[in-house]
Each structure stands twice: as C-alpha cells, then as structure tokens.
C-alpha cells in the first residue's frame, strides 16, 4: 500500500517558496508538468543550509516591503487548465487535539459524549467494539482545536500516518476478487460504527455547522438487510474542515448500498488512506440505479476544496462522481491523487465466480471516474481498473460531461480538469469528452479547458466489455466544447480512434490539440455520434480525416503522433506504423503491448514536438503510481 502520502502543499497558509525566493499562497509550481512528489531530492553539490537562509531572508524582505510578483501561467496551469488554487491540509499535526480524552465502551451511545466534549478533545471508541449511528454536532472549533473520534487502539496498532488501511485491521484477511493485502496480522483494532436502519442514510451524519472533526481508525458500515441504504456518511447542512483518515467504509456483499460519502454542502474535506468496498445497486429488481464510493457536486452552497488521496475506492456505478443532479454551485479545487479505483471482475456476468444481488441479477456497472459538475480538478497518479457496459453506459473509463441533469443544473460546468500520470486498464472504451444536452434539451454552462497527458489505456476491450472499443469520444451538442489538449497518451482501441460529433448549429470545437500520442487508428478511424447532416462528422469515411478536422474543429493541432494502422488523410507531421511490433515497444505479445517502454531504436524516441519520447512518459508514470495498487 502507498506510504508516506503527506500533503505536498499545505492549504492556504503563506509558506516560503524557496524555488523562487518569495512567499506563495500555496500554489504548486509547474514549469514542466511532472507528477507531484512529497519529497524533493537536492543535489549533493548544493549547500542546503546557506541556500535556505539566503532565500528565506529574501522572502521575508519581500514580504516586509510589500513587494510581490504574480504567479506565472506555467506555475498555475497545466496546458489550458488551471490547477487547484487551494489544497486541503490532511496531516495529524494540522489537526491538533490536545484536550481531554473520553472513552466510550462498546454498545454505549456516542452522542452524549460528543455533546459534552470540547474543541480539542479526543473521543476514543473501544477497539473491536460496535456502536450505533451518531450525528456530529456543530461546535465553535478552530484550526488549533479539533475533535478527534478514533479507535481506542494505540497508534502502533494502526498503519502509520500516510499508509492506506486495509480490512486486515478489522480482522478480515481477504475479500474475494480484490487485490491481496498480505496482512501482517488480522487482529481487529478498529471500532465499528454500524447503521441498523431499514433504509435511509447512516450511520454518520454531520449536522449543519459541524466543523473541525477528524475520524480515525474506524469501520463504518451497515447491517445485513435487504433494504437499500443511501449514504453511510452524509452532511445535513454546510460543514467544514473534516478529515476521514484510515477508515474501512463498506456495504455488504449482495445488498444495495448507494455510496460511502456524499460530500454535500461541505468545504475543506480530506478523505485519505482509507478503504471503500461493496457499493452497488442491483439491476432490474433493485431500488437504486447508481452508486459511488465518493460523490459530491450537488446543492446550493459553496463546495470544496477536497482532497481524495491514497484510497482504495470500489463502487459499481462510478468510483468517484461529481455532479449528476440539482445544483446552483460548482465544487472547486479538487485533488484526486494516488488512489486505486477498482471493481472486481466477479461482478461481471459470465465470470466463473460471479456475485450479484440476492436474486442473481447483476450490479449496475458504469464508469471509473465521472465529472458532471466540477472546476479545477487535479487527477494524478491513480490506477483505474475494470469498467464495462451493458446497462445505461458502454464501458468508458473516464467521462468529462457537464450535465444539466433533469434541467435542474443550468449552471453546472466541467472546466479546468487535469488528468495526468494515471494508469487505466480493462475497459470497454477509453474517454468520453462531450458537452451534451439533458433529455429535455437543457444545456449546462460550460465544458472545456482539459489537459490530459501521460496516461496509458491498457486493454480497451470493446465488445468483450460491453463497449464500442473506441479510444475517445469527442462531441458537443451544447454548450460548445473548447480547449482540449490530449498529449503524450498511449492506447490501442480495437474499433475506432474517435467517436466524433458536433452539432452544426453551434460553434466548432476550438483549440483542440492531439499531439505526441501513440495510438491505433482502428477501422474505421472515425465514427459519428449520429444526427445525420446536422453533425459535422456526417459520413466520416466519405469526408476523410482532412475534411473532418476542418469541419468539426476551428483550429485543431494534430501533429507528432505515432499512428498504428490507417494513415490516409492525416496531417504530414504524424508518423504511421503498420502494426504494434513496428513501433518498437519493449514487449508485444499476441498483438498486445506487454511493456510500454520504448526500445532505443524506436522511431518514437525523442520524436515529440517537445523533444520527448512519443506516448506516455512510462518512467514518470511508474513513479507516480508506485505502490498505489
């Protein structure tokens, strides 16, 4: 499991930025997009003490004189997309609680203790014990006085801070179909909070105004029941400064549990080092249709910033979803890093170990990651696995689709999205990037400014996973799609490179960049989203690639790609290969790439418009996702 995941940036406080000799408002510096790392190695030829003192002196002199310099675009943006402006604090030192310690024994109510607790207190729940649900009340706490609700087990019994907790610590050695955990021991050191209701939400509710709570070392779940439980954790009103740390949050193997955390009207929330499992709805006979490990982006209050870091996130619908309902606000500044987004193949019809609902119907499976309402999102260093169609979706792994769902969110937007250094595997199709209308014709506000780079799409299965087998859908029915940069990607779709479509009644896609990728073109290269002559991509084979780029895009840049397959009509600045073996990968087995590294003699080496190798930077990608699985 991933260890040492301390926050790279520390919220909103002013901190010395020694790289430029000034104070910065905790924004990351990105001169060349590289995965964020919690550590920075210094050269052995540096004089660290002297450099530190000199630059610190410069920083404070600048502060004292009132001098400041604006951050450059390279520091605040990755391509066309703006980076998050705020990052949530997550460390124990940032959530101090040095007051009274309360001990609650198994079976005793927690709420009376919380009512009597003061800001800065620690409420310990007996390890191995079981407790009923609770509402966390509003108290006038502050950054120096948090309330911690945790297991009574000592810290030495838990994984260290920054290390992902697994069900091992609840006495569970394995779950069928999930990656092995290699438990050192299986003693139950967690405190279980269990919802026993017959429907509804629970066991944890945050009251309006709740603030400065850290939950640590808990198992949060529901009792066995055929009833549908909606949210294990929910916010009943605006709440802020909450950290979920080293929790096991789960439903049951065959019952319907809709989601782990519904973020609701919350701000400054971190979900870190935790394990989410068994969130699913049953097809045909079930009471729900969509599930998530974590969801947000609904309502009429400010939302964000959020940190979702170093978790195992499992759900049948979408592992993570923002949007999809009524809202007048958009969640902002969302950091999703170093998570394993997963669903077991045992949930797929035909698997020899198939598991579905009690009546044998399958769980409703959709996508790994979906945004319908979000702004300034960084998705980095994650591993996403197993997305298939057959229900209302067709197995796309990633969806960026602003949606005025049910005409209840005309202000919804998906803008400034950065997806970099992620590994995605086993899907029906790759990405769906599109601005669509609601079923009754309502449009959202905006969709665009996307930077997606250094991502591998391994094993796009197409029909075998209930999907079309396309690399990406690029489409717009309203509002216009704009500023999309797909750069240094590697993926091989069995059917088509693009599903393409723009209504001719709206502007063409502006500022589309497709560069430095290694992809298969498929056959046909482009298929249309439909709509006849009202679609810019009508009869794509007759039009050809040159005409499609002219008719659907206002100023597309399509250069320096390695195209495996059809080469007809592509701009001359691209190179073509007859098959995968000709590209020069380190290993190709049975027409599938087994090792994405390039051999020294490959024509793709240092062939990019930026002088880099074509395709994803595999070394940087391996580093960014190390120990995530």
C-alpha positions in Angstrom: 0.0 0.0 0.0 1.1 3.6 -0.7 3.1 5.0 2.2 4.3 8.5 3.1 1.5 10.4 1.5 1.9 13.6 3.4 0.4 16.6 1.7 2.7 18.2 -0.8 1.1 21.6 -0.4 -0.3 22.8 2.9 -3.5 24.6 2.4 -3.9 28.3 2.4 -1.2 29.5 4.8 1.8 31.5 3.5 4.9 29.4 3.2 8.3 30.1 1.9 8.6 29.1 -1.8 12.4 28.6 -1.9 12.4 27.8 -5.6 11.7 31.4 -6.4 12.7 33.3 -3.3 9.3 34.6 -2.2 6.2 33.7 -0.3 3.5 32.0 -2.2 -0.2 31.3 -1.5 0.4 27.5 -1.6 0.0 27.0 -5.3 2.1 24.3 -7.0 4.9 25.4 -9.2 4.7 23.6 -12.6 7.4 24.6 -15.1 7.2 21.2 -16.8 4.3 19.0 -15.9 5.6 16.2 -13.7 3.8 14.2 -11.1 3.7 15.8 -7.6 6.0 14.2 -5.1 6.1 14.5 -1.3 9.8 14.7 -1.4 12.3 16.8 -3.3 15.9 15.5 -3.6 18.6 18.0 -3.5 21.9 17.8 -5.3 24.9 16.7 -3.1 26.8 19.6 -4.5 24.3 22.1 -3.0 24.9 24.0 0.2 21.3 23.5 1.6 21.8 25.5 4.8 23.2 28.6 3.1 20.6 28.4 0.3 17.8 28.1 2.8 18.9 31.1 4.9 19.6 33.3 1.9 16.3 32.6 0.2 14.4 32.8 3.4 15.9 36.2 4.0 14.9 37.3 0.5 11.4 36.1 1.1 10.8 37.9 4.3 12.4 41.1 3.0 10.0 41.0 0.1 7.1 40.4 2.5 8.2 43.2 4.7 8.5 45.7 1.8 5.1 44.6 0.5 6.7 43.5 -2.8 5.1 40.6 -4.6 5.2 39.1 -8.1 2.2 37.4 -9.7 2.4 33.7 -10.4 3.1 32.9 -14.0 0.8 30.8 -16.1 3.4 28.0 -16.0 3.0 28.0 -12.2 -0.7 28.0 -12.1 -1.7 26.0 -15.2 -1.1 22.7 -16.9 -1.7 23.3 -20.6 -5.1 25.1 -20.9 -6.3 24.0 -17.5 -5.8 25.9 -14.2 -4.5 23.9 -11.3 -6.4 23.9 -8.0 -6.0 27.2 -6.1 -6.3 25.6 -2.6 -5.2 22.3 -1.2 -6.7 20.7 2.0 -4.4 20.0 5.0 -4.5 16.4 6.0 -1.7 15.7 8.5 -2.2 15.0 12.2 0.0 18.0 13.0 -2.5 20.2 11.1 -5.5 18.8 13.2 -4.3 19.3 16.8 -6.4 17.8 19.7 -4.6 18.2 23.0 -7.6 18.3 25.4 -9.5 15.7 27.4 -9.6 12.1 26.3 -13.1 10.4 26.5 -13.5 6.6 26.3 -16.8 5.1 25.1 -17.3 1.4 25.6 -18.8 -1.0 23.1 -22.6 -0.6 22.8 -22.7 2.8 24.7 -24.1 5.8 22.9 -21.6 8.2 21.4 -23.7 11.3 21.1 -23.9 12.2 24.8 -20.1 12.2 24.9 -19.9 14.3 21.8 -22.3 16.8 23.3 -20.1 17.2 26.4 -16.8 17.2 24.5 -15.0 20.4 24.0 -13.0 21.5 21.0 -9.6 19.9 21.2 -10.8 16.7 22.9 -10.3 13.1 21.7 -13.2 10.7 21.8 -11.9 7.1 21.8 -14.3 4.3 20.9 -13.4 0.9 22.2 -11.4 -1.1 19.7 -13.2 -4.2 18.5 -16.5 -2.7 19.8 -19.6 -1.9 17.9 -21.5 1.4 18.1 -24.8 2.7 16.7 -25.0 5.8 14.5 -24.3 9.3 15.5 -24.7 12.9 14.5 -21.7 15.1 14.8 -22.9 18.4 16.3 -21.9 22.0 15.4 -19.3 23.4 17.8 -17.2 26.6 17.5 -13.9 24.9 16.9 -10.9 26.3 15.1 -7.7 25.2 13.4 -5.9 24.8 16.7 -8.7 22.8 18.4 -10.1 19.8 16.5 -12.2 17.0 17.8 -10.8 13.6 17.0 -13.1 10.5 17.0 -11.0 7.4 16.8 -10.4 3.8 17.9 -9.0 3.3 21.4 -6.3 1.1 19.9 -2.8 2.8 20.1 -1.3 4.3 17.0 1.2 1.5 16.9 -1.7 -0.9 16.1 -2.7 1.1 13.0 -0.8 1.6 9.8 1.4 4.7 10.1 0.0 8.1 9.0 0.2 8.3 5.2 -0.3 4.5 4.8 -3.5 3.0 3.5 -5.6 1.0 5.9 -7.0 -2.4 4.7 -9.6 -4.7 6.2 -6.7 -6.6 7.8 -7.1 -4.2 10.7 -10.7 -5.2 11.2 -9.7 -8.9 11.3 -10.5 -9.6 7.6 -7.7 -11.4 5.8 -9.1 -11.1 2.3 -12.2 -10.2 0.2 -12.9 -12.3 -2.9 -11.8 -10.7 -6.2 -9.8 -7.9 -4.6 -6.1 -7.5 -4.7 -4.2 -9.3 -1.9 -3.3 -7.3 1.2 -0.6 -9.5 2.7 -1.8 -9.0 6.2 1.0 -9.0 8.8 -1.8 -9.8 11.4 -5.6 -9.9 11.4 -6.4 -8.6 14.9 -9.5 -6.3 14.9 -8.2 -2.9 16.2 -10.9 -0.8 14.6 -14.1 0.5 16.3 -17.2 -0.3 14.2 -20.0 2.2 13.7 -22.9 0.4 12.1 -26.2 1.5 10.6 -29.1 -0.7 11.6 -31.9 1.2 9.9 -34.2 -0.3 7.3 -33.4 2.2 4.6 -32.3 5.8 4.6 -28.8 7.0 5.4 -26.3 6.4 8.2 -24.6 5.7 10.4 -22.7 9.0 10.4 -24.3 12.4 9.9 -22.7 15.8 10.1 -25.1 18.5 11.4 -25.3 21.9 9.8 -22.3 23.9 11.0 -20.2 20.9 12.1 -16.5 21.7 11.8 -13.0 20.5 12.7 -13.6 16.8 13.0 -11.1 14.0 12.3 -12.3 10.4 12.2 -9.6 7.9 12.5 -9.3 4.1 12.7 -13.0 3.3 12.3 -15.0 0.7 10.4 -18.2 2.4 9.0 -20.8 0.1 7.6 -24.4 -1.1 7.6 -26.1 -4.2 9.0 -27.2 -7.1 6.8 -30.6 -6.2 5.3 -32.3 -6.3 2.0 -33.1 -2.6 2.5 -31.4 0.0 0.3 -29.1 2.3 2.4 -28.2 5.5 0.6 -25.2 7.3 2.3 -23.0 5.8 5.0 -21.8 9.4 5.6 -23.8 12.5 4.8 -23.8 16.2 5.5 -27.1 17.6 6.6 -26.0 21.2 6.0 -22.9 23.3 5.4 -19.9 21.8 7.3 -16.2 22.4 7.0 -12.8 21.1 8.0 -13.3 17.3 8.2 -10.7 14.6 7.7 -11.6 10.9 7.1 -8.4 9.1 8.0 -7.6 5.3 7.8 -11.2 4.1 7.7 -12.8 1.0 6.2 -16.1 2.1 4.8 -18.2 -0.6 3.2 -21.6 -2.1 2.3 -22.4 -5.7 2.3 -21.6 -8.3 -0.3 -25.1 -8.5 -2.0 -27.3 -5.8 -0.5 -27.8 -2.3 -2.0 -25.6 0.4 -0.5 -25.5 3.5 -2.7 -22.4 5.3 -1.6 -19.8 5.7 1.1 -19.6 9.5 1.4 -21.9 12.1 0.0 -19.9 15.3 0.4 -23.0 17.5 0.0 -22.5 21.2 1.1 -19.1 20.6 2.7 -15.8 22.5 2.5 -12.2 21.7 3.3 -12.7 17.9 3.4 -10.0 15.3 3.1 -10.5 11.5 2.6 -7.2 9.8 2.9 -5.5 6.4 3.4 -8.9 4.6 3.5 -10.6 1.5 2.0 -14.1 1.6 0.4 -15.8 -1.5 -0.8 -19.2 -3.1 -1.8 -21.2 -0.1 -3.0 -23.6 -1.4 -5.6 -27.2 -1.4 -6.9 -28.9 -4.4 -8.4 -30.2 -4.3 -12.0 -33.9 -4.8 -12.8 -35.1 -5.7 -9.3 -33.2 -3.1 -7.2 -34.3 0.1 -5.5 -31.4 2.2 -6.8 -29.6 2.7 -10.1 -26.3 4.4 -9.4 -23.5 4.1 -6.8 -20.2 5.7 -5.8 -17.6 5.3 -3.2 -17.4 9.1 -3.0 -19.8 11.6 -4.6 -20.4 15.4 -4.5 -21.2 18.4 -6.5 -24.9 18.9 -5.7 -26.7 21.7 -3.9 -26.8 25.4 -3.4 -23.8 26.0 -1.1 -20.1 26.5 -1.8 -18.3 23.2 -2.1 -14.6 22.3 -1.9 -11.7 22.2 -1.7 -11.4 18.5 -1.4 -8.5 16.0 -1.1 -9.1 12.4 -2.1 -5.7 10.7 -1.6 -4.3 7.2 -1.3 -7.6 5.3 -1.0 -8.9 2.1 -2.4 -12.2 3.2 -4.0 -14.6 0.5 -5.1 -18.1 1.0 -6.5 -20.2 -0.5 -9.2 -21.6 2.8 -10.7 -18.7 5.3 -10.6 -15.9 5.0 -8.2 -15.9 8.9 -8.0 -18.6 11.2 -9.3 -19.1 14.9 -9.0 -22.5 16.3 -10.3 -25.4 14.5 -11.7 -28.3 16.3 -10.0 -29.7 19.7 -9.0 -27.1 22.4 -8.2 -26.6 26.1 -8.4 -22.9 26.0 -7.3 -19.9 24.1 -8.6 -17.4 22.3 -6.4 -13.9 23.7 -6.8 -10.3 22.8 -6.2 -10.4 19.0 -6.0 -7.3 16.9 -5.7 -7.6 13.2 -6.5 -4.2 11.5 -6.2 -2.7 8.1 -5.7 -6.0 6.2 -5.4 -6.8 2.7 -6.7 -10.2 2.9 -8.4 -11.3 -0.7 -8.8 -14.2 -3.1 -9.1 -13.9 -6.9 -9.0 -14.5 -8.9 -12.2 -16.7 -11.2 -10.1 -19.4 -8.6 -10.6 -19.4 -9.2 -14.3 -22.0 -11.6 -15.8 -20.2 -14.7 -17.1 -17.4 -14.7 -14.6 -16.9 -18.1 -13.1 -17.1 -16.6 -9.6 -20.0 -14.2 -10.4 -21.5 -12.3 -7.5 -24.7 -10.2 -7.9 -27.8 -9.4 -5.9 -29.6 -11.9 -3.7 -31.9 -12.7 -6.7 -29.0 -13.3 -9.1 -29.3 -10.1 -11.0 -26.0 -8.3 -11.7 -24.9 -5.0 -10.2 -25.2 -1.9 -12.4 -21.7 -1.1 -13.6 -20.8 2.2 -15.3 -17.5 4.2 -15.2 -14.4 4.7 -13.1 -14.4 8.4 -12.9 -17.0 10.9 -14.0 -17.4 14.7 -13.8 -20.7 16.5 -14.5 -20.1 19.5 -12.3 -16.6 20.4 -11.1 -14.0 23.1 -11.6 -10.2 23.0 -11.1 -9.7 19.2 -10.6 -6.3 17.5 -10.5 -6.4 13.7 -11.1 -2.9 12.4 -10.8 -1.1 9.2 -10.0 -4.2 6.9 -9.9 -4.8 3.4 -11.1 -8.2 2.8 -12.6 -9.4 -0.7 -13.4 -12.4 -2.6 -14.8 -15.1 -0.7 -16.5 -17.7 -2.5 -18.6 -21.0 -1.7 -20.2 -24.3 -3.5 -20.6 -26.5 -1.1 -18.6 -27.1 2.6 -19.3 -23.4 3.1 -20.1 -21.0 1.5 -22.6 -17.8 1.0 -20.5 -16.0 4.3 -20.9 -13.4 4.5 -18.1 -13.5 8.4 -17.8 -16.3 10.8 -18.5 -16.0 14.6 -18.7 -19.5 15.6 -19.4 -21.1 18.7 -17.9 -24.8 17.9 -17.5 -27.9 20.0 -16.8 -29.4 16.8 -15.2 -33.2 16.9 -15.4 -32.9 20.6 -16.3 -32.0 21.2 -12.6 -28.5 22.5 -13.1 -28.2 25.0 -15.9 -25.2 26.4 -14.0 -23.3 23.1 -14.0 -19.9 23.2 -15.6 -16.8 21.0 -16.0 -13.8 23.2 -16.5 -10.0 23.2 -15.8 -9.5 19.5 -15.5 -6.0 18.0 -15.4 -5.7 14.2 -15.7 -2.0 13.2 -15.8 0.2 10.3 -14.9 -2.6 7.7 -14.5 -2.8 4.1 -15.5 -6.1 2.9 -16.8 -6.8 -0.7 -17.7 -9.6 -3.1 -18.8 -12.4 -1.0 -20.2 -15.0 -1.0 -22.9 -13.7 2.3 -24.3 -11.3 5.0 -23.1 -12.7 8.5 -22.6 -15.9 10.3 -23.3 -15.4 14.0 -23.6 -18.6 15.8 -24.5 -21.0 18.6 -23.8 -24.4 17.2 -24.1 -28.0 18.3 -23.5 -30.4 16.9 -20.9 -33.1 14.6 -22.1 -35.4 17.6 -22.3 -32.9 19.7 -24.2 -31.4 21.8 -21.4 -27.7 22.9 -21.7 -25.1 23.3 -19.0 -22.9 26.4 -18.7 -19.5 25.3 -19.9 -17.2 22.4 -20.6 -13.6 22.8 -21.6 -10.0 23.6 -20.6 -8.9 20.0 -20.3 -5.3 18.8 -20.1 -4.9 15.1 -20.3 -1.4 13.7 -20.7 0.9 10.9 -19.7 -1.8 8.3 -19.4 -1.8 4.7 -20.6 -5.0 3.0 -21.6 -4.3 -0.7 -21.4 -6.6 -3.4 -22.7 -9.5 -1.5 -24.3 -11.7 -4.5 -24.9 -14.6 -3.2 -26.9 -17.5 -5.6 -27.2 -15.9 -8.0 -24.7 -16.5 -5.4 -22.1 -19.9 -4.2 -23.3 -18.4 -1.2 -25.1 -17.7 0.1 -28.6 -14.0 -0.2 -28.4 -13.1 3.5 -29.1 -10.2 5.5 -27.7 -12.2 8.6 -27.2 -15.5 10.2 -27.9 -15.2 14.0 -28.7 -18.6 15.6 -29.1 -20.7 18.7 -28.4 -24.4 19.4 -28.7 -24.2 22.4 -26.3 -22.5 24.3 -24.9 -19.5 24.5 -27.3 -16.6 22.3 -26.3 -13.2 24.1 -26.2 -9.6 23.9 -25.2 -9.0 20.2 -25.1 -5.4 19.0 -25.0 -4.6 15.3 -25.4 -0.9 14.9 -25.2 1.6 12.0 -24.7 -1.1 9.3 -24.3 -0.7 5.7 -25.2 -3.7 3.4 -26.0 -4.9 1.0 -28.6 -8.6 0.7 -29.2 -9.8 -2.3 -31.3 -12.5 -0.5 -33.2 -12.1 3.3 -33.7 -9.9 6.1 -32.6 -12.6 8.7 -32.3 -16.4 8.8 -31.9 -16.9 12.3 -33.2 -19.8 14.7 -33.4 -20.6 18.4 -33.2 -23.9 19.9 -34.0 -23.5 22.3 -36.9 -25.8 24.8 -35.2 -23.2 25.5 -32.5 -19.5 26.7 -32.8 -16.9 24.1 -33.8 -14.6 22.7 -31.1 -12.0 25.4 -30.5 -8.3 24.8 -29.6 -8.2 21.0 -29.9 -4.7 19.6 -29.5 -3.9 16.0 -30.2 -0.1 15.6 -30.1 2.7 13.3 -29.2 0.5 10.2 -28.7 0.9 6.6 -29.7 -2.5 5.2 -30.7 -4.1 2.7 -33.0 -6.4 4.3 -35.6 -8.8 1.4 -35.7 -11.1 0.6 -38.6 -12.9 2.9 -39.3 -10.8 5.6 -37.8 -13.8 7.8 -37.0 -17.4 7.0 -36.4 -20.2 9.6 -35.9 -22.3 10.2 -32.9 -25.3 10.4 -35.2 -27.7 13.1 -36.2 -27.3 12.9 -39.9 -26.2 16.0 -41.9 -26.7 18.2 -38.7 -23.5 16.6 -37.4 -20.1 17.8 -38.6 -18.9 14.2 -38.8 -21.7 13.0 -41.1 -20.5 10.2 -43.3 -16.9 10.3 -41.9 -15.4 7.8 -44.3 -16.6 9.9 -47.2 -15.2 13.1 -45.7 -11.8 11.7 -44.7 -9.6 13.0 -41.9 -8.6 16.3 -43.5 -12.2 17.3 -44.0 -13.3 16.2 -40.5 -10.6 18.3 -38.9 -11.7 21.3 -40.9 -15.5 20.8 -40.4 -15.5 19.8 -36.7 -12.7 21.9 -35.3 -11.9 25.6 -35.6 -8.1 25.3 -35.2 -7.0 21.8 -34.4 -3.4 20.9 -33.9 -2.9 17.2 -34.8 0.9 16.6 -35.1 3.7 14.3 -33.9 1.6 11.3 -33.3 2.5 7.7 -33.9 -0.5 6.1 -35.6 -0.8 2.4 -35.8 -3.0 1.5 -38.8 -4.7 3.7 -41.3 -2.6 6.7 -42.4 -4.9 8.2 -45.0 -5.6 11.9 -44.8 -3.6 12.6 -41.6 -1.5 15.8 -41.4 2.0 15.1 -42.7 3.6 15.9 -39.3 2.5 12.5 -38.0 4.2 9.1 -38.5 2.5 5.8 -39.2 3.2 2.1 -38.4 1.7 -1.0 -39.9 1.4 -2.8 -36.5 2.4 -2.7 -32.8 5.6 -4.6 -33.4 6.9 -1.9 -35.7 6.5 0.8 -33.0 9.4 -0.5 -31.0 7.9 -1.3 -27.6 9.9 -3.4 -25.2 7.5 -6.3 -25.4 4.5 -7.1 -27.6 2.7 -10.4 -27.1 -0.2 -11.6 -29.3 -0.8 -8.1 -30.7 -1.0 -6.6 -27.2 1.7 -4.4 -25.6 3.1 -6.1 -22.6 5.7 -3.4 -21.8 5.1 0.3 -22.8 8.8 1.3 -22.6 10.3 2.1 -25.9 13.4 0.3 -27.3 16.4 2.5 -28.0 16.0 2.1 -31.8 12.3 3.0 -31.9 11.4 5.9 -34.2 9.2 7.2 -31.4 12.3 8.0 -29.2 12.7 11.8 -28.8 10.3 12.3 -31.7 7.8 14.6 -29.9 7.2 18.2 -30.6 8.8 18.9 -27.2 11.7 16.6 -27.8 10.4 13.9 -25.5 9.5 10.3 -26.5 6.1 9.8 -28.0 3.4 8.4 -25.8 3.1 8.5 -22.1 6.3 9.0 -20.0 6.4 5.5 -18.7 9.1 6.1 -16.1 7.3 9.1 -14.6 4.0 7.2 -14.7 5.6 4.2 -12.9 6.9 6.6 -10.3 3.6 8.4 -9.8 1.7 5.2 -9.3 4.2 3.3 -7.3 2.6 1.2 -4.5 -0.9 2.5 -5.5 -2.2 -1.0 -6.3 
